[in-house]
């Protein structure tokens, strides 16, 4: 281009435009190159984990951002056939789970299958989608409902046999001859971190999901064979499949997954975990990743929740806004309450301890205190109950539903306070397992009174069905929350 006729400012603008264009082109090439996997690593880039998985060499030259899309779930609108296949696999896994619950396999075989908890979608169903993704899936057949139900069984059976054939492949050469292991490698791509690879800590749950799904499918295959009369007992085929491709040194995808998971656990146990939690020097604030929380704000939040749940309790005790709740609601002394922790009688809780009679004894009985309050007060009686034309008693359904809704809100907030104020927060499965009374099945209650406070004892943790053992954890509620729980068990629960 002839720049002789350009002024100095025009020449400067042109040069700037050309430089920016070159820089944009360079950034584009760098961005594309950053997503291309290279197996070569420098001497300073040592990763035992990637050396074991061999992912860099497998994906050498591939654009990881494009490969990672193979792990995406099927879109029912764009890929209806793949979505149908995913639903079929879901049915198979659920059916296998129900078969175990119903005892369709012997207890000896069940002992080899750990617990299964549904979580995020497993890689198994996405693997099947990938295997047929090259087929024509532009639209699903519009069958009649009855015809669709009739074909579901055939589809599920075909899907099950396909899964078993993939698991049954004997791998003698490269690991990645197996479609299963190739796809598990795809799951190792971390598309949230500029398309790198997952570390052992993040990837081991994917392996656990695959192993569990594989176990469930093998069980369902054995049960299907028994139902079809091919074998007498499911354990006959189950033992055969287990020895063929479900144990170590079997040269199968399951064998590799178990080996890699064991190595991942070893790496995790010997590696310092990334620090996400940082306390300030004065221990007044804590930072988790990019979120900062001060203890003052936490205390203020808990205090506010206590005030709200105290007001909700007054509503459940049917205290009128013009009434003084101190004069209406009976009181007790928390520090005087006693409890027999060893009593295993069905239905027993601390309210029934004879030593607490002086604290909980009320005219007409504590179980009917709220009912007597409704019957003795005109405004409550008019609000909740009425008489029909033939003088039959009826409850006003709208008022009853509103009261039960208030009970739900109260319990939700009380559960939050128990979770926040009883020490180290319990897992959700522990928290919702709390029982205030002994049960007919011999389950001991998990709410006690000790030294003037409510104590909770949980014996469930996430590994119970794997190890068969429990960890007993004691937690204690502060006085304000303890009193709320006692009032609920003493006066509210017997009413509704």
ZAFIDREN-253422 format. One record per residue (C-alpha): residue in one letter; chain; x, y, z. Coordinates in steps of 0.001 Angstrom, whole numbers, plus 500000, padded with zeros to 6 digits. Layout:
N
+------+-----+--------+--------+--------+
| type | mol |      X |      Y |      Z |
+------+-----+--------+--------+--------+
|    A |   A |      X |      Y |      Z |
...
+------+-----+--------+--------+--------+
# end
This chain:
496
+------+-----+--------+--------+--------+
| type | mol |      X |      Y |      Z |
+------+-----+--------+--------+--------+
|    X |   A | 500000 | 500000 | 500000 |
|    X |   A | 501291 | 503417 | 499109 |
|    X |   A | 501478 | 505450 | 502315 |
|    X |   A | 502927 | 508547 | 500700 |
|    X |   A | 499578 | 510270 | 500438 |
|    X |   A | 498643 | 509555 | 504101 |
|    X |   A | 498988 | 512109 | 506803 |
|    X |   A | 500917 | 511289 | 509961 |
|    X |   A | 497733 | 510674 | 511967 |
|    X |   A | 496216 | 508503 | 509228 |
|    X |   A | 499410 | 506505 | 508969 |
|    X |   A | 499424 | 506011 | 512728 |
|    X |   A | 495794 | 504814 | 512709 |
|    X |   A | 496514 | 502385 | 509883 |
|    X |   A | 499546 | 500958 | 511652 |
|    X |   A | 497531 | 500574 | 514865 |
|    X |   A | 494760 | 498748 | 512979 |
|    X |   A | 497217 | 496357 | 511314 |
|    X |   A | 499040 | 495659 | 514590 |
|    X |   A | 495773 | 494950 | 516413 |
|    X |   A | 494729 | 492648 | 513589 |
|    X |   A | 497994 | 490729 | 513881 |
|    X |   A | 497629 | 490524 | 517651 |
|    X |   A | 494075 | 489192 | 517347 |
|    X |   A | 495248 | 486557 | 514882 |
|    X |   A | 498063 | 485603 | 517227 |
|    X |   A | 495662 | 485321 | 520191 |
|    X |   A | 493359 | 483134 | 518107 |
|    X |   A | 496177 | 480765 | 517180 |
|    X |   A | 497399 | 480635 | 520780 |
|    X |   A | 493894 | 479913 | 522015 |
|    X |   A | 493519 | 477055 | 519568 |
|    X |   A | 496975 | 475714 | 520364 |
|    X |   A | 496258 | 475852 | 524098 |
|    X |   A | 493429 | 473337 | 523637 |
|    X |   A | 495573 | 470961 | 521580 |
|    X |   A | 496951 | 468141 | 523707 |
|    X |   A | 500671 | 467383 | 523530 |
|    X |   A | 502182 | 464260 | 525025 |
|    X |   A | 505652 | 465749 | 525329 |
|    X |   A | 506450 | 467155 | 528752 |
|    X |   A | 509494 | 468951 | 530075 |
|    X |   A | 511645 | 467542 | 532844 |
|    X |   A | 510047 | 469939 | 535305 |
|    X |   A | 506497 | 468843 | 534415 |
|    X |   A | 506318 | 465585 | 536312 |
|    X |   A | 502877 | 464064 | 536903 |
|    X |   A | 502800 | 460453 | 538127 |
|    X |   A | 499011 | 460563 | 537825 |
|    X |   A | 499060 | 461370 | 534098 |
|    X |   A | 501838 | 458859 | 533541 |
|    X |   A | 499580 | 456159 | 534937 |
|    X |   A | 496439 | 457244 | 533077 |
|    X |   A | 498342 | 457843 | 529797 |
|    X |   A | 495814 | 460459 | 528775 |
|    X |   A | 498289 | 462905 | 527182 |
|    X |   A | 499591 | 460294 | 524758 |
|    X |   A | 496062 | 459085 | 523969 |
|    X |   A | 494798 | 462598 | 523169 |
|    X |   A | 497994 | 463784 | 521487 |
|    X |   A | 497101 | 466213 | 518704 |
|    X |   A | 493402 | 466408 | 519602 |
|    X |   A | 491535 | 469568 | 520535 |
|    X |   A | 490443 | 468787 | 524094 |
|    X |   A | 487686 | 471399 | 524080 |
|    X |   A | 485994 | 469522 | 521232 |
|    X |   A | 486666 | 466038 | 522620 |
|    X |   A | 485180 | 466966 | 526010 |
|    X |   A | 481764 | 467534 | 524388 |
|    X |   A | 481458 | 463747 | 523982 |
|    X |   A | 480762 | 463567 | 527702 |
|    X |   A | 477812 | 465965 | 527562 |
|    X |   A | 474359 | 464566 | 528257 |
|    X |   A | 472043 | 464134 | 525292 |
|    X |   A | 469648 | 466961 | 524487 |
|    X |   A | 466133 | 465442 | 524179 |
|    X |   A | 465275 | 467993 | 521498 |
|    X |   A | 468400 | 467597 | 519379 |
|    X |   A | 469204 | 463919 | 520084 |
|    X |   A | 465951 | 462191 | 521059 |
|    X |   A | 467217 | 458661 | 520377 |
|    X |   A | 470187 | 459164 | 522662 |
|    X |   A | 467882 | 460509 | 525349 |
|    X |   A | 465708 | 457395 | 525044 |
|    X |   A | 468793 | 455208 | 525463 |
|    X |   A | 469770 | 457170 | 528548 |
|    X |   A | 466308 | 456584 | 530024 |
|    X |   A | 466655 | 452881 | 529274 |
|    X |   A | 469896 | 452665 | 531222 |
|    X |   A | 468329 | 454562 | 534119 |
|    X |   A | 465544 | 451987 | 534224 |
|    X |   A | 468061 | 449139 | 534229 |
|    X |   A | 470002 | 450551 | 537158 |
|    X |   A | 466849 | 451299 | 539129 |
|    X |   A | 465534 | 447811 | 538403 |
|    X |   A | 468792 | 446265 | 539620 |
|    X |   A | 468645 | 448347 | 542785 |
|    X |   A | 465070 | 447258 | 543469 |
|    X |   A | 466036 | 443639 | 542780 |
|    X |   A | 468673 | 443835 | 545497 |
|    X |   A | 466214 | 445450 | 547916 |
|    X |   A | 463675 | 442723 | 547171 |
|    X |   A | 466216 | 439954 | 547782 |
|    X |   A | 466274 | 438556 | 544261 |
|    X |   A | 469933 | 437680 | 544716 |
|    X |   A | 471303 | 435744 | 547664 |
|    X |   A | 472825 | 437398 | 550703 |
|    X |   A | 476183 | 435935 | 549726 |
|    X |   A | 476096 | 437800 | 546438 |
|    X |   A | 474779 | 440954 | 548080 |
|    X |   A | 477796 | 440980 | 550363 |
|    X |   A | 479955 | 441626 | 547311 |
|    X |   A | 477912 | 444643 | 546227 |
|    X |   A | 478368 | 447845 | 548182 |
|    X |   A | 475702 | 450468 | 548672 |
|    X |   A | 474508 | 452471 | 545700 |
|    X |   A | 473477 | 456079 | 546085 |
|    X |   A | 472129 | 457959 | 543095 |
|    X |   A | 474081 | 461120 | 542393 |
|    X |   A | 475222 | 462893 | 539286 |
|    X |   A | 474626 | 461066 | 536002 |
|    X |   A | 477266 | 458421 | 535563 |
|    X |   A | 479581 | 458160 | 532598 |
|    X |   A | 478059 | 454835 | 531608 |
|    X |   A | 474960 | 456252 | 529978 |
|    X |   A | 476990 | 458918 | 528212 |
|    X |   A | 479325 | 456198 | 526940 |
|    X |   A | 476398 | 454436 | 525287 |
|    X |   A | 475288 | 457714 | 523768 |
|    X |   A | 478737 | 458217 | 522290 |
|    X |   A | 478790 | 454756 | 520757 |
|    X |   A | 475657 | 455462 | 518739 |
|    X |   A | 476147 | 459192 | 518255 |
|    X |   A | 477238 | 458644 | 514657 |
|    X |   A | 473951 | 456994 | 513805 |
|    X |   A | 470901 | 458868 | 512577 |
|    X |   A | 469302 | 460354 | 515664 |
|    X |   A | 467477 | 463218 | 514028 |
|    X |   A | 464125 | 462099 | 515361 |
|    X |   A | 462467 | 459455 | 517449 |
|    X |   A | 459658 | 457291 | 516187 |
|    X |   A | 456220 | 458445 | 517264 |
|    X |   A | 454775 | 455230 | 518593 |
|    X |   A | 451485 | 454812 | 520343 |
|    X |   A | 451762 | 454715 | 524154 |
|    X |   A | 450928 | 451008 | 524288 |
|    X |   A | 453421 | 450169 | 521573 |
|    X |   A | 456062 | 452202 | 523355 |
|    X |   A | 455511 | 450267 | 526562 |
|    X |   A | 455774 | 447009 | 524675 |
|    X |   A | 459116 | 447962 | 523132 |
|    X |   A | 460642 | 449269 | 526370 |
|    X |   A | 461378 | 445760 | 527617 |
|    X |   A | 463113 | 444822 | 524350 |
|    X |   A | 465094 | 448066 | 524374 |
|    X |   A | 466149 | 447583 | 527974 |
|    X |   A | 467258 | 444027 | 527259 |
|    X |   A | 469311 | 445110 | 524233 |
|    X |   A | 470839 | 447956 | 526223 |
|    X |   A | 471748 | 445553 | 529037 |
|    X |   A | 473396 | 443069 | 526680 |
|    X |   A | 475366 | 445889 | 525049 |
|    X |   A | 476634 | 447059 | 528429 |
|    X |   A | 477681 | 443546 | 529416 |
|    X |   A | 479497 | 443043 | 526097 |
|    X |   A | 481448 | 446247 | 526667 |
|    X |   A | 482429 | 445128 | 530147 |
|    X |   A | 483315 | 441643 | 528892 |
|    X |   A | 485939 | 442813 | 526412 |
|    X |   A | 489320 | 441184 | 527084 |
|    X |   A | 492002 | 443850 | 526692 |
|    X |   A | 495340 | 442419 | 525575 |
|    X |   A | 496896 | 445420 | 523851 |
|    X |   A | 496561 | 449111 | 524615 |
|    X |   A | 494140 | 450131 | 527337 |
|    X |   A | 492367 | 452362 | 524879 |
|    X |   A | 491343 | 449508 | 522601 |
|    X |   A | 488354 | 449387 | 524920 |
|    X |   A | 485581 | 451886 | 524118 |
|    X |   A | 484869 | 451992 | 527850 |
|    X |   A | 488385 | 453047 | 528815 |
|    X |   A | 488552 | 455494 | 525932 |
|    X |   A | 485422 | 457180 | 527192 |
|    X |   A | 486618 | 457140 | 530793 |
|    X |   A | 489607 | 459041 | 529456 |
|    X |   A | 487217 | 461610 | 527968 |
|    X |   A | 485704 | 462040 | 531418 |
|    X |   A | 489206 | 462904 | 532615 |
|    X |   A | 489167 | 466151 | 530616 |
|    X |   A | 488436 | 469158 | 532799 |
|    X |   A | 486617 | 471574 | 530490 |
|    X |   A | 486175 | 474056 | 533340 |
|    X |   A | 489914 | 474666 | 533679 |
|    X |   A | 490894 | 475541 | 530140 |
|    X |   A | 490636 | 471891 | 529102 |
|    X |   A | 493329 | 470353 | 531240 |
|    X |   A | 492968 | 467024 | 532984 |
|    X |   A | 491266 | 466163 | 536255 |
|    X |   A | 493504 | 465258 | 539155 |
|    X |   A | 493126 | 462081 | 541157 |
|    X |   A | 490913 | 463711 | 543789 |
|    X |   A | 488394 | 465031 | 541266 |
|    X |   A | 488470 | 461971 | 539001 |
|    X |   A | 488114 | 459116 | 541496 |
|    X |   A | 484343 | 459759 | 541968 |
|    X |   A | 483879 | 459130 | 538236 |
|    X |   A | 485598 | 455770 | 538627 |
|    X |   A | 483449 | 454910 | 541641 |
|    X |   A | 480301 | 455702 | 539667 |
|    X |   A | 481411 | 453508 | 536788 |
|    X |   A | 482341 | 450611 | 539105 |
|    X |   A | 479025 | 450813 | 540919 |
|    X |   A | 476961 | 451004 | 537741 |
|    X |   A | 478894 | 448038 | 536325 |
|    X |   A | 478114 | 445985 | 539427 |
|    X |   A | 474432 | 446848 | 539195 |
|    X |   A | 474246 | 445926 | 535505 |
|    X |   A | 475971 | 442576 | 536075 |
|    X |   A | 473450 | 441772 | 538787 |
|    X |   A | 470557 | 442695 | 536515 |
|    X |   A | 471995 | 440492 | 533758 |
|    X |   A | 472150 | 437508 | 536111 |
|    X |   A | 468574 | 438090 | 537285 |
|    X |   A | 467372 | 438401 | 533683 |
|    X |   A | 469010 | 435083 | 532763 |
|    X |   A | 467301 | 433392 | 535709 |
|    X |   A | 463930 | 434912 | 534791 |
|    X |   A | 464304 | 433663 | 531209 |
|    X |   A | 465141 | 430156 | 532431 |
|    X |   A | 468692 | 430092 | 531059 |
|    X |   A | 470050 | 429352 | 534558 |
|    X |   A | 468526 | 428156 | 537808 |
|    X |   A | 469899 | 430793 | 540154 |
|    X |   A | 471269 | 434290 | 539444 |
|    X |   A | 474412 | 433413 | 541379 |
|    X |   A | 475339 | 430827 | 538723 |
|    X |   A | 475859 | 433456 | 536029 |
|    X |   A | 476975 | 436066 | 538527 |
|    X |   A | 479928 | 433920 | 539612 |
|    X |   A | 480880 | 433273 | 535998 |
|    X |   A | 480799 | 436954 | 535014 |
|    X |   A | 482610 | 437964 | 538172 |
|    X |   A | 485503 | 435649 | 537458 |
|    X |   A | 485587 | 436580 | 533782 |
|    X |   A | 485658 | 440372 | 533915 |
|    X |   A | 484697 | 441717 | 537361 |
|    X |   A | 487856 | 440965 | 539356 |
|    X |   A | 491447 | 442157 | 539354 |
|    X |   A | 493896 | 440663 | 536833 |
|    X |   A | 491003 | 439986 | 534449 |
|    X |   A | 492279 | 442300 | 531669 |
|    X |   A | 488938 | 444109 | 531584 |
|    X |   A | 487731 | 447679 | 531814 |
|    X |   A | 486465 | 446949 | 535319 |
|    X |   A | 489924 | 445680 | 536320 |
|    X |   A | 491574 | 448859 | 535014 |
|    X |   A | 489035 | 451106 | 536753 |
|    X |   A | 489598 | 449359 | 540092 |
|    X |   A | 493364 | 449633 | 539708 |
|    X |   A | 493204 | 453311 | 538796 |
|    X |   A | 490853 | 454107 | 541660 |
|    X |   A | 493148 | 452368 | 544140 |
|    X |   A | 496083 | 454378 | 542793 |
|    X |   A | 494033 | 457597 | 542935 |
|    X |   A | 493248 | 456989 | 546609 |
|    X |   A | 496938 | 456404 | 547284 |
|    X |   A | 497833 | 459660 | 545525 |
|    X |   A | 495188 | 461586 | 547462 |
|    X |   A | 496374 | 460205 | 550810 |
|    X |   A | 499962 | 461248 | 550064 |
|    X |   A | 499229 | 464648 | 548536 |
|    X |   A | 498542 | 467931 | 550281 |
|    X |   A | 495053 | 469057 | 549347 |
|    X |   A | 494601 | 472516 | 547881 |
|    X |   A | 493828 | 474975 | 550662 |
|    X |   A | 490407 | 476526 | 550226 |
|    X |   A | 489829 | 477731 | 553807 |
|    X |   A | 491839 | 480623 | 555223 |
|    X |   A | 491334 | 482125 | 558692 |
|    X |   A | 492341 | 485651 | 559569 |
|    X |   A | 495033 | 486187 | 562188 |
|    X |   A | 492466 | 487177 | 564833 |
|    X |   A | 490177 | 484255 | 563827 |
|    X |   A | 487299 | 486671 | 563252 |
|    X |   A | 486836 | 485989 | 559538 |
|    X |   A | 487125 | 482900 | 557357 |
|    X |   A | 487533 | 482795 | 553597 |
|    X |   A | 486414 | 479861 | 551459 |
|    X |   A | 487642 | 480283 | 547885 |
|    X |   A | 486265 | 483751 | 547052 |
|    X |   A | 483607 | 483953 | 549771 |
|    X |   A | 484426 | 485680 | 553065 |
|    X |   A | 482371 | 485262 | 556221 |
|    X |   A | 482867 | 487019 | 559546 |
|    X |   A | 482035 | 485317 | 562808 |
|    X |   A | 480154 | 488442 | 563879 |
|    X |   A | 477825 | 488159 | 560896 |
|    X |   A | 477364 | 484429 | 561510 |
|    X |   A | 476455 | 485045 | 565134 |
|    X |   A | 474041 | 487784 | 564073 |
|    X |   A | 472441 | 485429 | 561556 |
|    X |   A | 472004 | 482643 | 564121 |
|    X |   A | 470566 | 485082 | 566682 |
|    X |   A | 468077 | 486297 | 564095 |
|    X |   A | 467029 | 482739 | 563283 |
|    X |   A | 466513 | 482005 | 566988 |
|    X |   A | 464208 | 485000 | 567332 |
|    X |   A | 462227 | 483971 | 564271 |
|    X |   A | 461782 | 480370 | 565407 |
|    X |   A | 460759 | 481544 | 568898 |
|    X |   A | 458003 | 483604 | 567299 |
|    X |   A | 457000 | 480613 | 565160 |
|    X |   A | 456784 | 478506 | 568323 |
|    X |   A | 454420 | 481042 | 569897 |
|    X |   A | 452248 | 480779 | 566772 |
|    X |   A | 452195 | 476976 | 567097 |
|    X |   A | 451226 | 477315 | 570764 |
|    X |   A | 448312 | 479476 | 569560 |
|    X |   A | 449297 | 482557 | 571546 |
|    X |   A | 447202 | 485557 | 570524 |
|    X |   A | 449148 | 488735 | 569644 |
|    X |   A | 447392 | 490526 | 572508 |
|    X |   A | 448286 | 487783 | 575000 |
|    X |   A | 451460 | 487679 | 577071 |
|    X |   A | 453108 | 484385 | 576166 |
|    X |   A | 454881 | 484293 | 579549 |
|    X |   A | 451484 | 484067 | 581268 |
|    X |   A | 449999 | 481623 | 578758 |
|    X |   A | 452750 | 479118 | 577967 |
|    X |   A | 453819 | 476709 | 580728 |
|    X |   A | 457474 | 476744 | 581668 |
|    X |   A | 460091 | 474197 | 582691 |
|    X |   A | 463638 | 474296 | 583989 |
|    X |   A | 465989 | 472767 | 581471 |
|    X |   A | 468770 | 472171 | 583992 |
|    X |   A | 466458 | 470040 | 586157 |
|    X |   A | 465461 | 467592 | 583444 |
|    X |   A | 466713 | 464009 | 583772 |
|    X |   A | 467038 | 461209 | 581249 |
|    X |   A | 467619 | 457459 | 581351 |
|    X |   A | 469887 | 456885 | 578367 |
|    X |   A | 469839 | 453106 | 578768 |
|    X |   A | 466057 | 452689 | 578524 |
|    X |   A | 465265 | 450792 | 575303 |
|    X |   A | 461502 | 450547 | 575770 |
|    X |   A | 459485 | 451145 | 572622 |
|    X |   A | 458297 | 454756 | 572395 |
|    X |   A | 460423 | 455954 | 575329 |
|    X |   A | 461906 | 459434 | 575452 |
|    X |   A | 462988 | 461818 | 578192 |
|    X |   A | 459459 | 463229 | 578542 |
|    X |   A | 458430 | 459911 | 580102 |
|    X |   A | 461156 | 459842 | 582750 |
|    X |   A | 459408 | 459813 | 586159 |
|    X |   A | 461956 | 462251 | 587517 |
|    X |   A | 460635 | 464892 | 585098 |
|    X |   A | 457013 | 464643 | 586249 |
|    X |   A | 457247 | 467819 | 588316 |
|    X |   A | 458501 | 469766 | 585310 |
|    X |   A | 456135 | 468421 | 582626 |
|    X |   A | 452981 | 467676 | 584607 |
|    X |   A | 450113 | 469970 | 583566 |
|    X |   A | 446406 | 470089 | 584477 |
|    X |   A | 444625 | 467765 | 582058 |
|    X |   A | 447936 | 466316 | 580857 |
|    X |   A | 450614 | 467816 | 578648 |
|    X |   A | 449475 | 465739 | 575647 |
|    X |   A | 446157 | 467586 | 575593 |
|    X |   A | 447335 | 471053 | 576652 |
|    X |   A | 446965 | 472570 | 573190 |
|    X |   A | 443660 | 470777 | 572583 |
|    X |   A | 442275 | 472098 | 575873 |
|    X |   A | 443481 | 475551 | 574924 |
|    X |   A | 441529 | 475359 | 571658 |
|    X |   A | 438397 | 474128 | 573401 |
|    X |   A | 438600 | 476616 | 576279 |
|    X |   A | 439082 | 479757 | 574179 |
|    X |   A | 436213 | 481062 | 572082 |
|    X |   A | 438421 | 482710 | 569456 |
|    X |   A | 440477 | 479545 | 568940 |
|    X |   A | 437401 | 477354 | 568890 |
|    X |   A | 435745 | 479531 | 566264 |
|    X |   A | 438924 | 479560 | 564182 |
|    X |   A | 439623 | 475811 | 564165 |
|    X |   A | 436421 | 473835 | 564798 |
|    X |   A | 432699 | 474130 | 564214 |
|    X |   A | 429354 | 472308 | 564390 |
|    X |   A | 427348 | 471179 | 561395 |
|    X |   A | 423580 | 471318 | 560927 |
|    X |   A | 423219 | 468038 | 562790 |
|    X |   A | 425600 | 469175 | 565513 |
|    X |   A | 428411 | 467033 | 564200 |
|    X |   A | 431936 | 468239 | 564855 |
|    X |   A | 434158 | 469271 | 561963 |
|    X |   A | 437575 | 470891 | 561680 |
|    X |   A | 438006 | 473919 | 559466 |
|    X |   A | 440275 | 472529 | 556751 |
|    X |   A | 441839 | 475829 | 555712 |
|    X |   A | 442839 | 476692 | 559277 |
|    X |   A | 444209 | 473182 | 559843 |
|    X |   A | 446296 | 473320 | 556666 |
|    X |   A | 447643 | 476715 | 557655 |
|    X |   A | 448628 | 475374 | 561066 |
|    X |   A | 450401 | 472351 | 559559 |
|    X |   A | 452238 | 474668 | 557175 |
|    X |   A | 453444 | 476655 | 560188 |
|    X |   A | 454662 | 473389 | 561721 |
|    X |   A | 456708 | 472690 | 558590 |
|    X |   A | 458253 | 476166 | 558629 |
|    X |   A | 459090 | 475824 | 562321 |
|    X |   A | 460755 | 472436 | 561828 |
|    X |   A | 462763 | 473696 | 558841 |
|    X |   A | 464158 | 476602 | 560830 |
|    X |   A | 464730 | 474425 | 563892 |
|    X |   A | 466618 | 471936 | 561727 |
|    X |   A | 468791 | 474782 | 560464 |
|    X |   A | 469630 | 475827 | 564013 |
|    X |   A | 470422 | 472259 | 565032 |
|    X |   A | 472718 | 472035 | 562027 |
|    X |   A | 474533 | 475299 | 562781 |
|    X |   A | 474736 | 475351 | 566567 |
|    X |   A | 475450 | 471757 | 567606 |
|    X |   A | 479156 | 471775 | 566780 |
|    X |   A | 480658 | 470422 | 563596 |
|    X |   A | 477743 | 470340 | 561126 |
|    X |   A | 476395 | 466859 | 560464 |
|    X |   A | 475834 | 465391 | 557032 |
|    X |   A | 472300 | 465651 | 555776 |
|    X |   A | 471835 | 461874 | 556043 |
|    X |   A | 472874 | 462064 | 559701 |
|    X |   A | 470765 | 465100 | 560523 |
|    X |   A | 467481 | 463763 | 559152 |
|    X |   A | 468003 | 460420 | 560926 |
|    X |   A | 467490 | 461940 | 564393 |
|    X |   A | 464748 | 460185 | 566391 |
|    X |   A | 463217 | 461508 | 569594 |
|    X |   A | 461761 | 458147 | 570696 |
|    X |   A | 462744 | 454473 | 570546 |
|    X |   A | 461150 | 452512 | 567696 |
|    X |   A | 459581 | 449086 | 567372 |
|    X |   A | 462481 | 447956 | 565178 |
|    X |   A | 464808 | 448325 | 568125 |
|    X |   A | 466342 | 451586 | 566962 |
|    X |   A | 467485 | 453593 | 569941 |
|    X |   A | 466511 | 457241 | 570009 |
|    X |   A | 469146 | 459798 | 569151 |
|    X |   A | 467909 | 462799 | 571185 |
|    X |   A | 468837 | 462846 | 574873 |
|    X |   A | 469178 | 465253 | 577767 |
|    X |   A | 472484 | 465506 | 579580 |
|    X |   A | 473728 | 468187 | 581965 |
|    X |   A | 470833 | 470480 | 581174 |
|    X |   A | 471257 | 470415 | 577393 |
|    X |   A | 469784 | 468463 | 574506 |
|    X |   A | 472332 | 466106 | 573018 |
|    X |   A | 472077 | 464433 | 569638 |
|    X |   A | 473793 | 461152 | 568870 |
|    X |   A | 474186 | 460090 | 565258 |
|    X |   A | 475514 | 456690 | 564281 |
|    X |   A | 475171 | 456924 | 560519 |
|    X |   A | 477807 | 458031 | 558075 |
|    X |   A | 478198 | 457748 | 554341 |
|    X |   A | 480352 | 454616 | 554485 |
|    X |   A | 478046 | 452509 | 556656 |
|    X |   A | 476788 | 450247 | 553872 |
|    X |   A | 480359 | 449723 | 552686 |
|    X |   A | 482106 | 449002 | 555976 |
|    X |   A | 479136 | 447748 | 558008 |
|    X |   A | 480300 | 449814 | 560984 |
|    X |   A | 479059 | 453067 | 562464 |
|    X |   A | 480755 | 456051 | 564039 |
|    X |   A | 479039 | 457473 | 567094 |
|    X |   A | 479082 | 461275 | 567119 |
|    X |   A | 477796 | 463330 | 570078 |
|    X |   A | 476667 | 466898 | 569589 |
|    X |   A | 475022 | 469317 | 572055 |
|    X |   A | 472559 | 472126 | 571416 |
|    X |   A | 472799 | 475502 | 573194 |
|    X |   A | 470184 | 476325 | 575804 |
|    X |   A | 467964 | 478419 | 573508 |
|    X |   A | 467744 | 475731 | 570842 |
|    X |   A | 467350 | 472958 | 573439 |
|    X |   A | 464335 | 474729 | 574912 |
|    X |   A | 462725 | 475087 | 571481 |
|    X |   A | 463092 | 471367 | 570820 |
|    X |   A | 461701 | 470433 | 574243 |
|    X |   A | 458664 | 472690 | 573758 |
|    X |   A | 457978 | 471114 | 570378 |
|    X |   A | 458137 | 467542 | 571721 |
|    X |   A | 456258 | 468433 | 574907 |
|    X |   A | 453330 | 470524 | 573672 |
|    X |   A | 453197 | 470818 | 569871 |
|    X |   A | 453875 | 467282 | 568613 |
|    X |   A | 451047 | 465618 | 570628 |
|    X |   A | 448558 | 468132 | 569177 |
|    X |   A | 449101 | 467593 | 565475 |
+------+-----+--------+--------+--------+
# end
